[in-house]
Amino acid sequence: MRWIDITLPEPMICQDLDGRLAAARDLAAQIPALQEEFGLDSLRVLEMMATAGQELFQGVVAVDPEAFSPTRATPADNRAVLGDPDHDDLVGYHIETPESWINLPWTWLHNGVGFLFEKHPICAGTCGSVLPEGSRSRPWMQRRTRARFLVGENGDTTLKEILGQLRPGGGGRPEILFVPGHSDRERRKLIYREAELMEGALENGCQGETLVHLDLPLDPVTPSDLVQKSQQYQVIHFAGPTSHPAQANDPYGEFWMNRLIEETAQQESRELEDALGIEGEVLGVDPVTSLLDDIVERYETGSSNWDTVTVSAAAEAEAGGPAFPGGSAVPRATRSWLLDDGPVMPEDLERGGILPPLVFSNSYLALPELGHRFVKSGASAFIGPVAPLFSRPARFFAGHCYGALGRGWSTGAAVWKAAQDCRRQFGAAHPAWLSYGVQGYGKLALQYL
């Protein structure tokens, strides 16, 4: 496929662009409340997406009237060749935008007649779609550079011809780490339906060969586990709630604080001391209460690595603007993944450059909340929802997306393919197909990462 770069200027240069993008951000910020009132799948949600998308489109063409012309010339390195016409004939748009606008829902681009996403993959990033020269600090960058010079026995450069060279003899299959975002056992069973769809989709590989393997850990995945294991994997897939933001004080006991209370409350005092290294008790306070008081204090004062998982009203008031992820006024580290014993942030996985090349998160508003932070931390691309949606369409979207990735489609094209499959499955009036996006280098595919 072929990618066309659309470069947007910095804020304060084009007032029309700034005004349109701000209007799109404000419209998108209204969607969660709209869904709360009328339902996640309401037709009004799609109408609001279209209205916001028209603001995005008008803003971009105010800067470049020919921005979305599919006949524009592109650099040779902007072509991803698979050998599959359905993939190779696509034309995609890569929006290169300042960081202040990166979190807008760019897949909603609407020209007044229809969504551009119906026919064209759309990706956003703070850099262009071509890897910057002289910067090969990440292993996936180096592999992609080497792959450009591979040629098959028949002189072809398609994936079907060079797949054997991309995977040297003796090397195991790349792996995806599946991370369930629930600790409640009953809810975790529902989450694993997502894994079943993904595993089935990956079986249909390129030329009958599976490109990647799905790893389903039997034990809970904790933040420390994730930091240690992430370098072993090509992809991290986080399966978590999408219709509501995760809350540290969730009343159903599915997250870390309640989990900790449940588990520690079942132990005898001496067992608790041995397990947690407590030497004696605080007079008049049982060890569980004392432990939790310390944890809550560190959590609330920010004296540890733990991060709040929702934007507080105080932070919003201090920032002077709405807490929608597109707004640059809201503090950066406002959301994280909640695992069995605490939250984990993208920055935690940046240590030593060990973050896997691709991250897919099915958590609430994952793309605007976490996408740019993961890409800045070293991922090549991040896939996630830009609007709340039910878990059923979310897991089907994941299945469709991995089905395309497993056949060799590039990341941006795989998100587009999953959107088209969901559009056919749930109907064009259902917002699920427009509820996802991709940030980073959307033209890179699993085999090159």
N, C-alpha and C positions, 0 to 999 in steps of 0.2 A: 504494500500500500504506500501511498504518498502523503507526506505531512506538509502542510503549508503553515509557516509561522506568521502570526499576527502580533506585532510588537506594540504595546501600549505605552504612552509617555508617562512620566512621573506625575503625581498630583500637582495641581496648580498651573499646569501648562495648557490644558484644554478644559475650559470651564464647562462646556457642553458635556464632555465625557464624564467629568467629575460629578455633575448633577445627575446624569442618567444612572451612573453606577451607584450613587448614593440612594437614588429612588429605588433601584432594584434591590439593594440591601435592605431597605426599610420594608419593602413588600415581602421579601423572603422572611423577614423577622416576624411577620404576622401569621405565617402558616401554622406553627404549632398551636397558637390560640384558636385559629380557624378550625383546625382538626379537632381540638378539644370540644368545640361547640357543635360541629356538624359531622364529625367522624373522620378517621384517617383516610378513608377511600372516597370522600365526598368529591363530586364533580367541581365544587367550588375550589378545591385545592388545585386541580388542574388549571382552572381559569386564572387563579392567582399566579401559578407558575408561568403561564403564557404572558400575563401582563408584565411580570418581572423580566421575562425573557425579551420582550419587546424593548424594554428600557436598556437592557444589555446590548441588544443588536443596534439600536439607534445610537447609543454612545460610541460603539466601536466604529460604525460607518461615518460618524462625525469626524473621526480622526483619519480614516482611510476608506473612502467610498468603495474601493475595489477589494476590500479586505477579504470578502467571502467569495471571490471569483474562483471557481474550481480549476480554472485554466492557468492560474498563476504559476510561474516557474519556481522550482524548488531545487535545492542543492542535491547532488547525487547521493549524499549520505543520508538523505531524508526518505529514502525508499526502503521499505522492509519487504523482502521477497520471500514468500513461503512456498509458492508453487500451487496455491489454491486460488483460483480466480475470484471466488467470493471474498477473499481477503485481499488479494493483490490489486484488485480493481477499485478499492476504496480510496477516497480522498478524505484526509482528516485535517482538522484545524487545531493547531497548538497555540493557545493564547499565552503569550509572554507578557506578564503583568507585574507591576510593582507589588511588593509584599502587602501593601495596604488593601489591595483588591483581590488577592489570591484566593480568599475563602468564599468568594461569590459563587453561586450555583451556575457555572458557565454552561453546563449541559442544557440549560433552559433557553438558550439563545433562540429567539423567535422573530422571524422577519415580517410578522403581520399576516402571513399566510399559513405558516406551519413551523414546527420546531426543526431547526437545522439538524438536530440529533436524529431525526428520522432517517436521514441519508448519510450523515457524516459523523464519524467519531470526533469527539471533542476532548481535549486535554488542556490543562492549565499548569503553568509553572513560572517561577521567577527567572528562569533561564530559557533560552530557545530549545528547540527539539534536538539540535546537534550538540554533542558533547563538546564542552569548551576545550580548545587546544591547550596542551601542556598540563592539563589537570587530569591525572589518572590515579587519584589517591585511593579509590575504592576498587576492590577486586572485580566487581561487575563492570566497571569502566574498562579495565584492562582486557577482560574477556571479550567485551563487545568490540574493542579496537582490533584484537587479533582476528575475530570472526569476519571482519570486513575483507580480509585478504585470503580467505579460504575459497578454494575452487574444487568442485567435484571432478570425478574421472571424465565426465563428458563435457567439462568446461562450464558447467552450470554453477550458480551460487545460491540456488534455492535450498531450503532447509532439507528437503528430501535427498539432495545430493551431498550435503556437507554434514549431515547429522552424525555420522560416524567419527568425523574429525572433532566435532564439538564435545564428544564424550569419549575420551581416550580409553583404551583397553585397561581393564582392571578397576576403573572408577565406578563407584556405586551410583545408583540413581539419586538425583537430587530429591530432597524431602521437604514437605510442608509440615510445620508444627501446628496442630489443631489445638487451640486454647479455649476451653469452655469458660464463658464468663459468668458462671453461676456455681455456687458451692452447695446449694440446696439439691439434694439427690433427685427429687421428683422433677424439678425444673431442668436439671442436667439431662434427664432422659429426652426431653423435648429438644434440647440443644443438639443432641447427637443425631437427630434426624437430618440436621444440616450436614453433618459429617457423612452420613449415608449417601446423600445426594452428591456431594463432592467426590466421594470415592467412586461411585458409579460413573460419574461424568469423566473422570480421569482415565478410566479403562480404555476409552476410545482414543488412542494416541495417534501419533504421526506414523504412517506406514505400518500400523499395527504395533508400534513400539511405544510403551508408556514413557512419557517424558519426565514424570515426577511421581513420587510416592507420598501418600498421606500417612503421617505418623499420628496415631491417636494414643496419647499417653494414658496409662491406666491410673496412675496416681495424680493427685491434684497438682496443677502447675502454679507455683508461687512466684512472686516477683523475683526472688533470688534465683530460682530455677530458670526463669525466662532469661535473665541476664546471662547466666552461665551457658544455657543451651542455644541461645539465638545464633551463635556463630556456626552451629552445625547445620543450619537449615537454609533453604533458598527462599522460603516464604513463611511468614507467620500469619496464620488466620485466626482472628479473634472472633468467637461466636458469642455475642452478648445481646442484651435487650436493645431494641431499636425504637419502640414506640414511646418510651419514657426515659428520661435521664436516670442513670444509676445514682442511688443515694446511699451514703455510708450508713445511715440510720434506717435502712429499709425495714419496715415492720414484719416482713415475711421471713427474715432470717437468712436471706440468700447472699448476703455480703459479709465482709470481714469482721465488723464489730460484733454483730449478733452471733456470728459463727464462733468468734473467740469466747464470748460469754457462755455459749452453749457447751463448748468443749471443756473450758476450764472449770465450769461449775460442776462437771461430772467427776472431777478428780478429788482425791483426798488431799489434805493440806500438804503432807509430806511429799506426795507424788508431784504436786504442783511445784513445790520448792525445787525438787530435783530436776524437773523438766525445764524450768525457766530460770534456774540459778538464783532463786531468792534465798537470802540468808536471814531467816527469822521473819517476824511479822511486825508491822507497824502497830504500836499499841492501840487497841480499841478498833482496829480496822482489819478486816479479813484480807488475806493476800490477793484474792481475785479483785476485790474492790480497789485495793491499793494499786494493783497492776493496771487496771482499767483507767483509774484516775491519771496515772502517769502517761498512759498512751493518749488519752483524750487531750491532756495538756499539751503534749508534744504536737499532736495533730492540729490543734486549734492555733497554737502559737507559731506553727511552721518551723519549729526548731529541728525537725528531722527531714528526711527526704520525702515524706508523705505529702501529698498535695490535695487540696480540696477538689471535689469532683463536680461541684456546680458553682456558677458565678453567684456570689452572695449579693444581696441587695445593697449592702454597704459598699462593696467594690463597684457595683454598677453606678451608685450615686456619686461616688468619688470620681469615676471615670467620666461622668457627665454625658452618658449616652446609653443606648440600649445594649443588652448583653448578647446581641446576635453576633455569631462568630466573625462576620465580615467586618465588624467595626474595629478600627485600630485602637480605639480608646480603652477597650476592655483589657485587663491584664492578660498576659500571654498564657501562663500555665494554669488554666482553669479547669481542665478535665484530664482524666487519666483512666486507664483500664483498672477495674476492680477485680482482684483475684482473691484466692482463698484466705490469704493472711495480710492483705493490704493492697494499696494502689501501686501501679507501675506507670511511669511516664516515658514518652519517647526518649527524653534526654538520658534516662537511666540505661537505655540500650545502646547509647552512642559510644560507650566506653571502649576504647581500643578499636573502633571501626568495625564492630562485630555485628551490627544490625543487618539482617538479611536484606537482599535487594528489593523484595516485594513484600508489602504489608497490606492485608485485606482485613478491615475491621467492620463487623456488622453491629457496632454499638451506636447509640443514639447520636445523630448528627456527627458521625465520625469524621467525615471529610473536612468540614470547616473547623472542627474543634482540634483535630489531631493531624490532618494530612500534611500541612506544611512543616509541622514540627518533626514528623517522621522523616520527611524528605531532607530537611536541614540536618537531621541526625545521621544521614548516610544512606537511606533507602533510595532506590532508583524510581519507585512509583508507589503510590498509596491509593487504594480503592476503598470507598466507603459511602454511606448514605449522606445525602445533602438535605433530606427531609425525613421526619419520623414515618415509619411504616410498620405494619404487623410482621410478626416473625415468619409467617408462612410465605408471603411473597419475598421476604428477605432471604430465606434459605433457598428458595427456588432461583432467585437471582444469582446467589453464590454458585449454585449447581451449574447454571447455564454459563456463567463466567469461567469457571474452571474447566468446563467442557471445551470451550474455545481455546483457553490457554493450553490445555492438554493436547490440542491438535496443532499447536505451534503458532496460534494467532498472537500478535503483539498485544501488550497490555491495554492500550487505548481501544484497539479494535475488539478485544474480548469483552470489554465493558459495553461497547456498542452492540455487539452480537447478543449479549445477555439481555440488553434493553429490548432489542427486537423480539427475542424469544418471549420475554415477559409481556410485551405488548400483544403478541398473538395469544398468549395463555390467559391473561387477565382482561384483555380488551384495551383499546386505545384510550378509553375514558378513565381507566384506572391509573392513578399516579405512580404506581410502582416502577414503571419503565423509565420514569424521569427522576427517580429518587436516588440515583447514584451518580458518582463522578469519579474522575481520576486526576491526580496531581503528580507531577514529575515528568519523567521521560516515557511517555505513553507509547512510543514506537518500539521499545525494547520488549522482547518476549522471553519466556522462561528458558528456552534453550541457550540464549545469549547471556543469561544472568548466572 
